[in-house]
């Protein structure tokens, strides 16, 4: 059996912390750690989607300026 890996630290907020999951971890610990990772990943996805919208808007504005100039 492979040793359990620690949850990756994808903290978005300074108060977030990664939990270490071991063979001795309870089901509740594992679920809590998975939920924390999922929440932090969703926050990062939301942030990246907002940045993508801004960048696409910037490209559109620059394209229009380039075509008019």
N, C-alpha and C positions, 0 to 999 in steps of 0.2 A: 504494500500500500504506500502511495506517495505521501510525503509529509504535507500537511496543510500549509498553504501560503497565507501570508498576511494580506489583508485587504489593501489594495492600492490607495495611496493618499491622493485623492482628487479634490482636496478641500477647496471650496470657493470662498467660504467665510472663515474668518479667524477663529470662530468658536467651534468649527467642525474638527472632528478628530477621527482618525482611522482606528478601527478595532482589529486586534489580532485574533484570528480564528485558528484554533488548535483542535486536536482530536478531543480534548476535554471540554470544548465549548458546547454549551447547551443549544438546543434548537432555537430558543428565543434569542440567544446571542447571535447566532448565524443569521436569523431573519432580520434582526435589528441592524446588523452590519450591512446586509444586502440592501435594506431600505435606505440606509445612509448613503451608500455608494450610488444607488439609483437616483436619489434626490440630488446629490451633487452633480451627477452626470446630466440630469435634466436641466439643472440650473446652467451648466456650461453650454448645453445645446441651445437653450433659450438665448444666452448671451451671444453665441456665435451666429444664430439666426438673425438677431438684431443687427449685428455688425455686417452681415451679408446684405441685408436690406439697405443699410446706409451706403455700403460700397457700390451696390447696383445703382442706387440713386445718384451717387457721385459720378459713376461712369456715364449715366444718361445725361447728366448736366454737362459734363466735359465733352461728350459727343456732340451735343447740340451747339455748344460754344464753338467747337472745332468746325462744324458744318457751316455755321453762320459767319465765321471769321475768315 
